[in-house]
Amino acid sequence: MRLRIKLDAAEALLVVCTNILAQNSTEDAQNCKDSKLLSRLPGCFIKVCDNKEFDQQAVRTGPRKKENDAVKSLEGVVENIEYECPGRLSPLQVVQNAATALQRAGYQSVFNGKDENEALALTMRKADQWIQLSSSSGGDNDSTTFYTFRSVAVSAMKQEMEATAEAMTSELQTSGRMALYGINFATNSAGINPESDKVLSEIASLLKNQPTWNITVEGHTDNVGAKPANQALSQKRAEAVAAWLATHGVARPRLVAAGFGDTRPLQDNSIDEGRLKNRRVELVKR
């Protein structure tokens, strides 16, 4: 009996020691590694990482004056890495090291200050690649320094699902309008590219199945170029879509073509992804 008690005590002590060692581990989290864009500071290890081939990431572009002030939402390839470092490394040291390394790599400073959590932070950009880093102290007597690396390579999502007549019908019944991104045109032209036929055929099928529906075909552009030219281009593209539908079994009087140029953007025209989303055709149920 005494031997069993001693063994139980030894096993319990082993479990406690194992847990303590796990908590104090300085090994990187499983399947995590440094970004190719920025190496880590010596002595730091990765606590958590999360990479997405397409996601949305908020980045700070200026000092915080009110909630959600100076924050830009970007979409693309997202990378998040959280590091833990010894307390001898200060947050200022982390941030300034990162800023210098990124400047040498050709990045431009967008923001350098304190974020909404009062942590030291910076945002830097090179073309469509954005990097945000924040750092703060914590633990007993501020004995540990933490920093988070976030990057967004702004890009368009790879379209892997196709809009069907049934899905379009549901969307128009629910909201009365929908944006379409499968209708593509030649640059600065109203000529419809052949790969658009699949989406256009679904629209034609939708309208044949809903004979009482009338539709406004809206054309929209980004803000690149002169406004009068954008207005004219968007009108011609809307008319081209209406003409395609009319030659594929939809009565022309059911269709109205309207161009709005760059006057109704959905997203930020200052980035490629935003401009891509703003170049679109919309269907509006009348």
Backbone bond lengths (Angstrom), bond angles and torsions (degrees), N, CA, C in turn:
res aa  C-N    CA-C-N  psi(-1)  N-CA   C-N-CA  omega(-1)  CA-C   N-CA-C  phi
1 M - - - 1.458 - - 1.527 110.66 -
2 R 1.381 116.01 -44.39 1.461 119.21 -179.77 1.530 110.78 -63.51
3 L 1.346 116.07 -37.44 1.451 120.26 179.19 1.531 110.62 -64.05
4 R 1.336 116.59 -39.56 1.466 120.53 179.45 1.518 110.92 -65.15
5 I 1.331 116.90 -40.54 1.474 121.40 179.11 1.512 110.16 -63.56
6 K 1.381 115.80 -43.02 1.468 119.35 179.62 1.522 110.96 -63.89
7 L 1.328 116.84 -39.65 1.451 120.10 178.73 1.521 111.52 -65.26
8 D 1.348 116.35 -41.69 1.466 120.34 178.41 1.529 110.58 -61.81
9 A 1.340 115.50 -42.19 1.460 119.77 179.72 1.521 110.79 -64.20
10 A 1.342 115.49 -41.15 1.461 120.05 -179.93 1.527 110.69 -64.84
11 E 1.331 116.09 -41.22 1.459 119.81 178.93 1.523 111.23 -64.95
12 A 1.336 116.26 -40.81 1.464 120.00 178.52 1.527 110.74 -62.80
13 L 1.354 116.43 -41.93 1.463 120.78 179.27 1.531 110.31 -63.83
14 L 1.334 115.83 -38.75 1.460 120.19 179.29 1.526 110.94 -63.48
15 V 1.331 116.57 -41.31 1.464 120.41 178.19 1.513 110.96 -62.43
16 V 1.358 116.93 -43.91 1.463 121.44 179.74 1.522 110.42 -61.56
17 C 1.337 115.57 -46.18 1.467 119.83 -178.90 1.527 110.99 -63.55
18 T 1.333 115.86 -39.74 1.467 120.02 179.19 1.518 110.93 -63.16
19 N 1.325 116.34 -41.91 1.461 120.39 179.03 1.514 111.77 -64.38
20 I 1.336 116.07 -41.27 1.468 120.14 179.36 1.522 110.46 -63.32
21 L 1.333 115.73 -43.22 1.465 119.54 179.58 1.527 110.99 -64.09
22 A 1.332 116.29 -38.15 1.468 120.15 179.54 1.519 110.73 -65.40
23 Q 1.353 115.27 -40.28 1.457 119.61 -179.84 1.522 110.97 -66.97
24 N 1.334 116.90 -33.16 1.457 120.96 -176.82 1.524 112.03 -95.37
25 S 1.325 117.53 9.65 1.454 121.43 -177.71 1.517 110.60 -62.05
26 T 1.325 115.27 140.31 1.461 119.89 176.41 1.528 110.76 -110.93
27 E 1.316 116.45 18.55 1.446 120.37 176.47 1.525 110.33 -85.50
28 D 1.314 116.04 149.74 1.461 120.22 177.75 1.519 110.99 -63.37
29 A 1.331 115.16 148.16 1.457 120.12 174.93 1.527 109.14 -59.49
30 Q 1.322 115.36 150.96 1.461 121.30 -175.43 1.525 111.43 -57.10
31 N 1.324 115.66 134.94 1.465 124.59 177.00 1.525 113.71 66.20
32 C 1.340 117.54 17.58 1.455 121.22 178.51 1.526 110.54 -105.03
33 K 1.305 116.56 145.79 1.458 121.51 176.39 1.520 109.06 -151.70
34 D 1.328 115.56 165.23 1.459 120.68 -179.14 1.527 111.19 -64.38
35 S 1.330 114.87 153.25 1.448 119.68 172.77 1.527 109.56 -70.48
36 K 1.316 115.64 150.23 1.463 120.16 175.22 1.525 111.39 -72.12
37 L 1.339 116.12 -11.35 1.458 120.45 -176.04 1.526 113.22 -88.26
38 L 1.354 117.14 -24.26 1.463 119.98 -176.16 1.524 109.59 -156.74
39 S 1.340 116.56 125.04 1.469 120.35 178.00 1.522 109.87 -77.40
40 R 1.328 116.49 165.53 1.462 121.15 -179.82 1.531 110.74 -87.48
41 L 1.326 115.65 164.29 1.463 120.93 171.52 1.533 109.23 -78.24
42 P 1.333 117.87 145.03 1.471 120.28 179.67 1.527 111.79 -58.28
43 G 1.329 116.26 139.24 1.459 121.95 178.27 1.506 114.31 92.11
44 C 1.324 118.03 -8.09 1.462 121.67 -179.02 1.532 110.55 -94.01
45 F 1.313 116.18 154.09 1.459 120.53 176.06 1.524 109.61 -136.37
46 I 1.323 115.76 159.46 1.466 121.54 -176.08 1.530 109.98 -86.96
47 K 1.326 115.82 123.79 1.461 121.33 176.44 1.529 111.56 -87.23
48 V 1.329 115.59 -44.56 1.461 121.41 -175.48 1.523 108.32 -146.38
49 C 1.327 116.91 146.19 1.457 120.64 172.14 1.519 109.48 -142.50
50 D 1.317 115.71 156.55 1.461 120.16 -178.77 1.523 107.89 -157.75
51 N 1.319 116.87 117.26 1.457 121.64 -179.55 1.521 109.84 -120.69
52 K 1.323 116.27 138.00 1.463 121.61 178.90 1.530 109.47 -130.35
53 E 1.329 116.53 136.85 1.465 119.22 179.44 1.521 111.65 -73.10
54 F 1.338 117.55 -20.03 1.462 121.38 170.94 1.517 108.38 -157.24
55 D 1.348 115.26 123.02 1.461 119.96 179.29 1.523 108.15 -160.86
56 Q 1.318 115.08 -178.41 1.456 121.59 179.56 1.518 109.34 -112.45
57 Q 1.329 117.05 138.93 1.462 121.62 -179.10 1.531 109.27 -137.92
58 A 1.325 116.80 132.03 1.457 121.60 175.98 1.526 109.04 -88.42
59 V 1.318 117.06 132.51 1.459 121.07 177.12 1.524 109.05 -126.71
60 R 1.327 115.42 143.64 1.466 120.18 -179.56 1.511 109.87 -84.49
61 T 1.330 116.10 132.64 1.461 121.29 -178.98 1.519 113.39 -116.29
62 G 1.348 116.91 3.10 1.452 120.21 -179.71 1.512 110.45 -173.96
63 P 1.346 117.86 174.26 1.461 121.12 -178.83 1.522 111.75 -65.35
64 R 1.323 115.66 148.05 1.459 121.78 -178.65 1.523 110.12 -83.07
65 K 1.317 115.88 119.31 1.460 121.27 175.97 1.527 111.38 -110.41
66 K 1.326 115.55 -27.01 1.457 121.33 174.88 1.520 107.67 -153.66
67 E 1.325 116.98 173.01 1.456 121.06 -175.40 1.526 111.60 -57.67
68 N 1.331 115.43 132.19 1.466 123.47 179.22 1.522 113.48 62.45
69 D 1.319 117.08 18.35 1.456 120.93 178.35 1.523 109.73 -76.09
70 A 1.333 117.46 139.79 1.466 123.87 176.16 1.524 112.33 54.66
71 V 1.318 116.37 45.11 1.463 121.90 175.40 1.520 108.18 -123.41
72 K 1.334 115.70 129.16 1.455 121.03 -179.21 1.531 108.71 -110.02
73 S 1.313 116.49 134.00 1.458 121.41 178.00 1.521 108.75 -97.35
74 L 1.340 115.99 122.08 1.459 121.67 -176.65 1.522 110.44 -118.64
75 E 1.328 116.59 151.99 1.460 121.87 178.40 1.517 109.97 -122.86
76 G 1.324 116.47 140.98 1.451 120.69 178.06 1.519 110.86 157.53
77 V 1.336 116.18 -152.43 1.460 121.85 177.80 1.533 108.12 -77.20
78 V 1.334 116.28 119.85 1.467 121.44 -172.89 1.527 110.32 -114.05
79 E 1.336 115.18 136.57 1.461 121.70 179.20 1.529 108.26 -131.95
80 N 1.333 117.74 128.33 1.461 123.40 178.15 1.521 109.84 -128.67
81 I 1.332 117.44 128.05 1.457 122.05 179.10 1.525 108.83 -137.19
82 E 1.329 116.97 128.37 1.463 121.83 177.23 1.529 109.49 -109.03
83 Y 1.331 116.02 128.36 1.457 121.99 -178.31 1.533 111.01 -113.01
84 E 1.338 115.12 149.68 1.465 121.76 170.45 1.520 107.19 -120.20
85 C 1.341 116.36 135.37 1.466 121.83 -174.19 1.520 110.30 -132.46
86 P 1.325 117.11 159.33 1.467 119.65 175.01 1.518 110.78 -65.24
87 G 1.331 115.60 151.00 1.456 121.35 -175.55 1.514 115.12 -62.97
88 R 1.331 118.00 -15.64 1.467 119.85 178.48 1.527 111.29 -66.92
89 L 1.336 116.54 -18.71 1.459 120.78 175.53 1.531 108.42 -92.38
90 S 1.302 117.55 117.70 1.464 120.51 -178.64 1.532 110.28 -85.81
91 P 1.341 117.78 156.26 1.464 120.22 175.11 1.526 112.42 -55.82
92 L 1.325 117.05 -37.50 1.463 120.33 178.60 1.527 110.62 -62.53
93 Q 1.336 116.01 -41.38 1.459 120.58 179.02 1.531 110.66 -62.96
94 V 1.326 116.50 -41.07 1.463 121.07 179.50 1.521 110.77 -62.48
95 V 1.331 115.80 -50.16 1.460 120.77 -175.20 1.527 111.35 -66.24
96 Q 1.331 117.17 -43.61 1.465 119.37 -178.54 1.526 111.48 -68.31
97 N 1.338 117.81 -36.04 1.460 120.34 175.27 1.527 110.73 -60.83
98 A 1.333 115.76 -45.85 1.460 120.18 -179.34 1.525 111.05 -63.71
99 A 1.333 116.37 -43.84 1.461 120.35 -178.92 1.524 111.48 -60.49
100 T 1.331 116.58 -45.11 1.464 120.48 179.89 1.520 111.81 -64.41
101 A 1.337 116.67 -44.63 1.464 120.30 -179.80 1.525 111.47 -62.37
102 L 1.320 116.87 -41.39 1.461 120.25 -178.17 1.530 111.49 -72.64
103 Q 1.327 117.00 -36.27 1.469 119.49 175.88 1.520 110.87 -61.17
104 R 1.328 116.26 -41.25 1.455 120.16 178.36 1.525 111.93 -64.39
105 A 1.324 116.17 -26.03 1.463 121.36 179.54 1.527 112.22 -88.35
106 G 1.343 116.17 3.98 1.455 119.84 175.79 1.510 116.14 96.99
107 Y 1.326 117.60 8.50 1.462 120.81 178.52 1.530 111.04 -81.18
108 Q 1.326 115.77 148.03 1.459 122.57 176.84 1.522 110.02 -107.33
109 S 1.335 115.55 141.19 1.469 120.27 -178.91 1.523 110.70 -74.14
110 V 1.328 116.26 130.71 1.456 122.93 175.91 1.525 110.27 -105.56
111 F 1.343 115.59 -37.51 1.473 121.10 -179.63 1.514 109.18 -153.90
112 N 1.345 116.08 140.70 1.454 121.69 174.87 1.528 107.02 -148.51
113 G 1.337 116.25 109.78 1.459 120.18 -176.58 1.514 111.02 178.31
114 K 1.333 116.93 -138.41 1.456 121.48 178.64 1.521 109.45 -114.08
115 D 1.349 115.37 140.44 1.454 119.19 179.44 1.519 110.75 -88.27
116 E 1.338 116.91 -169.69 1.468 121.66 -176.94 1.516 113.23 -65.74
117 N 1.343 117.73 -16.49 1.460 121.87 177.95 1.531 112.50 -101.34
118 E 1.328 115.66 11.59 1.465 122.43 -179.81 1.529 112.30 67.00
119 A 1.316 117.41 17.95 1.464 120.98 174.56 1.523 108.80 -86.60
120 L 1.342 116.41 149.08 1.457 119.60 174.11 1.517 108.64 -66.26
121 A 1.327 116.34 135.69 1.459 119.16 -173.85 1.514 111.25 -147.48
122 L 1.309 114.97 156.40 1.463 120.66 173.59 1.518 109.26 -145.26
123 T 1.327 115.28 150.68 1.456 122.43 172.89 1.514 107.13 -128.16
124 M 1.339 116.24 131.32 1.452 120.79 -179.84 1.524 109.14 -134.31
125 R 1.339 114.48 155.57 1.467 118.93 -173.01 1.524 110.80 -143.03
126 K 1.331 115.14 141.16 1.453 122.07 169.07 1.517 107.11 -135.70
127 A 1.348 116.30 107.84 1.463 122.37 -174.11 1.536 109.27 55.41
128 D 1.334 118.59 -120.92 1.467 121.02 -177.68 1.522 112.81 -96.43
129 Q 1.338 117.43 10.01 1.463 121.59 176.63 1.528 109.14 -99.53
130 W 1.324 116.27 119.67 1.463 122.76 179.74 1.516 109.52 -113.43
131 I 1.336 116.15 141.84 1.465 121.31 176.34 1.524 108.39 -132.18
132 Q 1.324 115.82 133.61 1.460 122.08 176.29 1.521 108.48 -127.17
133 L 1.323 116.35 133.56 1.461 121.29 -179.89 1.520 108.80 -135.26
134 S 1.335 116.37 136.66 1.467 121.38 176.58 1.517 109.26 -135.00
135 S 1.339 116.25 149.31 1.469 119.93 -175.80 1.514 110.46 -145.97
136 S 1.351 115.51 143.89 1.464 121.67 178.49 1.523 109.45 -152.64
137 S 1.334 116.02 165.39 1.465 121.57 177.51 1.511 110.14 -100.76
138 G 1.353 115.72 157.31 1.454 120.25 179.15 1.501 110.81 -166.43
139 G 1.335 116.46 -167.37 1.452 120.86 -178.24 1.522 111.62 78.85
140 D 1.328 116.62 -171.12 1.463 121.29 -179.78 1.523 109.61 -68.15
141 N 1.344 114.73 123.61 1.467 120.69 178.55 1.529 111.71 54.15
142 D 1.335 115.68 36.48 1.464 120.65 -179.35 1.525 111.62 53.22
143 S 1.333 116.39 41.98 1.457 121.51 -175.58 1.529 113.39 -83.10
144 T 1.324 117.01 -2.11 1.462 120.88 -178.68 1.522 109.20 -132.34
145 T 1.313 115.65 142.93 1.461 121.32 175.58 1.521 108.55 -114.21
146 F 1.317 115.61 136.55 1.455 121.84 179.45 1.521 109.37 -118.39
147 Y 1.316 116.09 147.03 1.460 117.69 169.00 1.521 110.33 -148.54
148 T 1.321 114.06 149.22 1.458 121.86 -177.39 1.526 109.61 -118.85
149 F 1.302 115.44 129.09 1.464 123.06 176.77 1.519 108.38 -106.30
150 R 1.323 116.83 127.37 1.460 121.51 176.92 1.523 108.85 -131.07
151 S 1.315 116.46 136.43 1.457 119.49 176.82 1.519 109.92 -134.92
152 V 1.327 114.78 148.86 1.460 121.57 175.37 1.521 108.21 -134.52
153 A 1.310 117.40 119.09 1.463 122.20 170.03 1.523 106.09 -95.74
154 V 1.326 115.67 99.48 1.455 120.43 -173.62 1.525 109.68 -62.26
155 S 1.321 115.95 127.54 1.457 120.92 -178.35 1.515 109.45 -158.60
156 A 1.312 114.71 163.15 1.460 119.98 176.26 1.517 109.44 -80.60
157 M 1.301 116.32 145.61 1.455 120.97 176.33 1.520 110.20 -69.90
158 K 1.320 116.45 137.66 1.458 120.82 173.72 1.525 108.65 -69.37
159 Q 1.318 115.67 119.52 1.463 119.71 -177.82 1.522 110.29 -76.24
160 E 1.321 116.94 114.58 1.455 121.68 -176.55 1.519 112.96 -116.60
161 M 1.338 116.95 -8.49 1.456 121.00 176.57 1.525 108.93 -117.52
162 E 1.298 116.84 144.55 1.455 121.98 -178.62 1.526 109.87 -107.56
163 A 1.350 114.76 139.84 1.457 119.69 176.45 1.522 108.65 -74.13
164 T 1.303 116.85 132.09 1.459 122.04 178.06 1.522 109.56 -107.72
165 A 1.332 115.79 164.24 1.458 120.26 178.24 1.524 110.82 -57.57
166 E 1.357 116.09 -39.14 1.468 120.18 179.87 1.519 111.58 -64.05
167 A 1.349 116.56 -42.83 1.468 120.72 -179.57 1.526 110.72 -66.91
168 M 1.335 116.77 -40.64 1.463 120.23 178.11 1.518 111.08 -63.86
169 T 1.319 115.99 -41.30 1.470 120.52 179.05 1.521 110.20 -59.80
170 S 1.321 116.40 -45.78 1.458 120.99 -179.70 1.525 111.36 -61.68
171 E 1.334 116.47 -43.59 1.464 120.42 -178.95 1.523 111.52 -65.46
172 L 1.310 117.01 -43.40 1.461 120.22 -179.68 1.526 111.68 -68.98
173 Q 1.315 117.20 -34.47 1.462 119.79 176.23 1.520 111.33 -66.95
174 T 1.340 115.85 -34.77 1.464 120.67 -176.65 1.522 112.61 -80.19
175 S 1.336 116.70 -51.02 1.471 119.85 -172.55 1.522 113.92 -111.50
176 G 1.327 116.81 -14.07 1.458 119.34 178.81 1.515 114.46 84.95
177 R 1.345 117.58 -6.83 1.462 120.30 179.12 1.520 109.98 -157.24
178 M 1.321 116.65 159.17 1.458 120.25 175.63 1.523 109.96 -156.20
179 A 1.337 115.19 144.72 1.467 121.66 176.95 1.519 108.88 -91.81
180 L 1.323 116.17 139.07 1.456 122.36 -179.88 1.524 109.72 -118.19
181 Y 1.342 116.46 135.05 1.460 120.90 -179.41 1.526 112.43 -119.35
182 G 1.321 117.33 8.10 1.459 120.05 179.29 1.519 112.75 -97.18
183 I 1.339 116.63 3.69 1.465 120.68 177.79 1.518 107.64 -103.00
184 N 1.325 117.26 111.94 1.456 121.95 -174.04 1.526 110.95 -117.15
185 F 1.326 114.23 147.76 1.460 121.18 -177.26 1.527 109.59 -123.90
186 A 1.323 115.49 158.18 1.457 119.95 171.38 1.528 108.68 -65.10
187 T 1.333 116.99 150.11 1.458 121.67 -176.94 1.529 111.50 -56.57
188 N 1.345 114.80 129.41 1.479 122.23 179.33 1.528 112.29 55.20
189 S 1.326 115.58 33.89 1.464 120.08 -176.91 1.526 109.76 -142.62
190 A 1.321 115.59 159.78 1.467 121.24 174.34 1.516 111.25 -97.98
191 G 1.327 116.75 7.88 1.454 120.01 177.65 1.516 111.13 -71.94
192 I 1.327 117.27 123.62 1.465 121.80 -176.82 1.522 109.52 -82.23
193 N 1.329 116.17 128.64 1.465 120.63 178.16 1.531 110.43 -71.06
194 P 1.340 117.69 145.44 1.470 121.57 -175.75 1.526 114.43 -57.45
195 E 1.363 117.96 -31.54 1.463 119.16 -178.37 1.525 112.88 -67.05
196 S 1.332 116.35 -9.45 1.471 120.44 179.23 1.521 112.26 -78.92
197 D 1.339 117.35 -13.78 1.468 120.79 -173.76 1.527 112.91 -57.97
198 K 1.328 116.44 -34.05 1.469 119.34 -176.99 1.525 111.03 -63.44
199 V 1.338 116.99 -46.52 1.470 120.76 179.20 1.517 110.23 -68.23
200 L 1.328 117.06 -42.41 1.465 120.04 -179.89 1.522 111.01 -61.97
201 S 1.320 116.79 -37.31 1.477 120.30 178.47 1.524 110.93 -64.36
202 E 1.337 116.80 -35.79 1.471 119.87 177.38 1.522 110.77 -67.58
203 I 1.344 116.78 -37.07 1.469 119.80 177.13 1.523 110.10 -64.30
204 A 1.335 116.10 -44.39 1.468 120.09 178.48 1.526 110.89 -60.01
205 S 1.325 116.34 -42.23 1.468 120.77 178.54 1.520 110.58 -62.80
206 L 1.316 116.37 -43.31 1.465 121.43 177.48 1.521 110.84 -55.97
207 L 1.328 117.04 -48.71 1.468 120.49 -176.13 1.529 112.61 -70.42
208 K 1.319 116.40 -30.01 1.469 119.00 175.38 1.526 110.60 -69.43
209 N 1.337 116.07 -32.73 1.469 120.66 179.45 1.526 112.32 -79.96
210 Q 1.331 116.67 -15.59 1.471 122.10 179.86 1.530 108.13 -124.31
211 P 1.321 118.00 71.98 1.472 121.04 -171.79 1.520 114.43 -65.43
212 T 1.325 118.80 -15.44 1.473 120.43 -179.68 1.529 111.97 -92.23
213 W 1.306 117.26 -5.66 1.467 120.06 -178.01 1.524 111.00 -84.20
214 N 1.320 115.20 137.61 1.461 122.27 168.79 1.523 107.63 -113.31
215 I 1.321 116.75 144.80 1.456 121.33 -171.41 1.525 111.34 -129.20
216 T 1.327 115.62 137.69 1.464 121.13 167.49 1.522 107.87 -96.99
217 V 1.312 116.50 124.82 1.459 122.03 175.66 1.527 107.16 -95.13
218 E 1.331 116.48 114.61 1.462 120.92 -177.93 1.530 110.90 -102.54
219 G 1.326 116.55 137.67 1.451 121.79 173.74 1.518 110.05 -107.88
220 H 1.343 116.51 136.61 1.471 121.63 -179.46 1.527 109.33 -135.07
221 T 1.326 116.63 145.85 1.463 121.85 178.07 1.527 110.24 -124.43
222 D 1.347 116.41 172.88 1.456 120.07 169.35 1.530 107.62 -84.04
223 N 1.328 117.96 -170.28 1.467 120.41 -175.34 1.523 113.26 -99.06
224 V 1.341 117.20 12.45 1.459 120.02 177.64 1.528 108.69 -75.49
225 G 1.340 116.70 127.24 1.459 120.67 -178.78 1.517 112.15 98.61
226 A 1.308 115.47 177.27 1.461 121.63 -178.09 1.527 110.58 -75.41
227 K 1.318 115.82 144.39 1.461 120.64 -177.84 1.537 112.87 -59.43
228 P 1.336 119.72 -43.96 1.478 118.29 178.97 1.528 112.39 -60.41
229 A 1.337 116.06 -38.82 1.467 119.79 179.29 1.530 110.64 -67.11
230 N 1.335 117.15 -40.71 1.461 120.56 177.78 1.521 111.55 -63.44
231 Q 1.337 115.55 -39.70 1.462 119.89 178.91 1.535 110.60 -62.57
232 A 1.328 115.10 -46.99 1.468 119.29 -179.01 1.523 111.45 -64.61
233 L 1.347 116.86 -40.68 1.467 120.70 -179.37 1.524 110.86 -64.61
234 S 1.328 116.60 -43.73 1.467 119.84 -179.04 1.526 111.02 -63.89
235 Q 1.334 117.34 -36.53 1.464 120.87 178.37 1.529 110.31 -66.86
236 K 1.333 117.23 -43.42 1.469 120.55 179.95 1.526 111.38 -64.66
237 R 1.323 116.63 -37.93 1.464 119.66 179.54 1.527 111.79 -68.21
238 A 1.331 116.18 -40.35 1.471 119.62 176.57 1.527 110.24 -62.24
239 E 1.342 116.46 -41.60 1.459 120.40 178.98 1.527 111.49 -66.57
240 A 1.339 116.70 -34.72 1.461 120.09 178.64 1.523 111.37 -65.23
241 V 1.330 116.80 -39.35 1.466 120.67 178.06 1.532 109.92 -67.05
242 A 1.339 116.39 -43.73 1.468 119.70 178.66 1.530 110.62 -61.82
243 A 1.328 116.64 -39.70 1.471 120.28 179.24 1.526 111.12 -65.53
244 W 1.347 116.76 -39.99 1.473 119.72 178.80 1.524 109.59 -61.23
245 L 1.321 116.80 -45.85 1.462 120.60 -178.72 1.531 110.91 -63.77
246 A 1.356 116.18 -38.27 1.463 120.10 -179.15 1.520 111.60 -65.42
247 T 1.339 116.73 -32.03 1.472 119.67 179.18 1.524 111.92 -84.07
248 H 1.329 116.47 -0.78 1.471 120.35 179.35 1.532 111.07 -122.76
249 G 1.333 114.95 34.56 1.461 119.24 167.38 1.516 117.36 99.30
250 V 1.350 118.97 2.93 1.465 120.65 178.42 1.527 108.46 -102.00
251 A 1.333 117.16 125.91 1.463 121.05 -178.80 1.532 109.85 -60.00
252 R 1.322 116.06 127.80 1.473 120.25 -175.71 1.525 113.44 -58.83
253 P 1.338 120.29 -36.13 1.475 119.33 179.77 1.535 113.65 -61.70
254 R 1.328 117.34 -18.30 1.473 119.71 178.94 1.526 112.07 -77.92
255 L 1.328 116.69 -9.57 1.462 121.33 -172.88 1.520 111.50 -115.60
256 V 1.316 115.94 133.21 1.462 122.30 172.62 1.523 107.73 -120.30
257 A 1.318 117.65 131.52 1.458 122.33 178.61 1.529 109.59 -102.60
258 A 1.342 116.27 131.44 1.468 120.88 -179.01 1.524 109.80 -140.48
259 G 1.326 117.26 129.15 1.460 121.77 178.05 1.514 110.76 -106.44
260 F 1.332 116.79 137.15 1.461 121.21 -178.79 1.529 112.70 -120.53
261 G 1.330 117.01 5.76 1.456 119.64 178.49 1.517 111.94 55.35
262 D 1.334 116.03 -131.93 1.477 120.95 -179.06 1.515 112.60 -104.44
263 T 1.336 117.30 20.12 1.468 120.75 -172.90 1.521 114.30 -81.46
264 R 1.340 118.04 -12.02 1.466 120.25 -177.27 1.533 111.14 -130.22
265 P 1.324 116.96 63.74 1.479 119.35 -179.11 1.520 111.63 -68.76
266 L 1.327 115.38 145.29 1.463 121.10 174.47 1.517 111.19 -92.10
267 Q 1.344 117.04 -30.36 1.459 121.40 -177.09 1.523 110.15 -138.33
268 D 1.326 115.29 -179.15 1.455 123.43 -174.90 1.531 110.76 -68.82
269 N 1.318 116.53 121.21 1.456 121.15 -179.68 1.532 113.77 -77.13
270 S 1.331 117.27 -3.17 1.467 119.33 -177.82 1.524 112.76 -83.32
271 I 1.345 117.79 -7.52 1.463 120.99 179.26 1.521 109.38 -124.95
272 D 1.319 115.67 154.49 1.471 120.83 -176.40 1.519 112.12 -58.02
273 E 1.345 116.43 -44.28 1.460 119.85 -178.15 1.522 111.20 -62.33
274 G 1.333 116.72 -39.97 1.459 120.24 178.38 1.517 111.84 -64.25
275 R 1.324 116.21 -43.66 1.466 119.91 178.52 1.527 111.28 -63.30
276 L 1.332 116.09 -37.44 1.461 119.99 178.59 1.525 110.85 -62.33
277 K 1.331 117.06 -42.71 1.464 120.56 179.70 1.528 111.93 -68.50
278 N 1.326 116.25 -28.75 1.462 119.49 -178.47 1.523 112.95 -79.14
279 R 1.338 117.32 -22.61 1.467 121.04 175.23 1.533 107.99 -83.50
280 R 1.304 116.81 102.54 1.458 118.61 -170.35 1.529 111.37 -157.37
281 V 1.313 114.74 165.40 1.461 122.87 167.53 1.523 107.02 -112.26
282 E 1.301 117.36 137.16 1.465 121.60 175.95 1.517 110.09 -120.28
283 L 1.325 115.38 144.30 1.450 122.49 172.81 1.526 108.58 -105.23
284 V 1.307 116.90 132.19 1.475 121.35 179.59 1.521 108.05 -126.01
285 K 1.317 115.43 123.54 1.474 121.05 179.88 1.516 109.14 -77.59
286 R 1.352 115.99 129.28 1.473 120.60 -179.89 1.533 110.39 -108.06
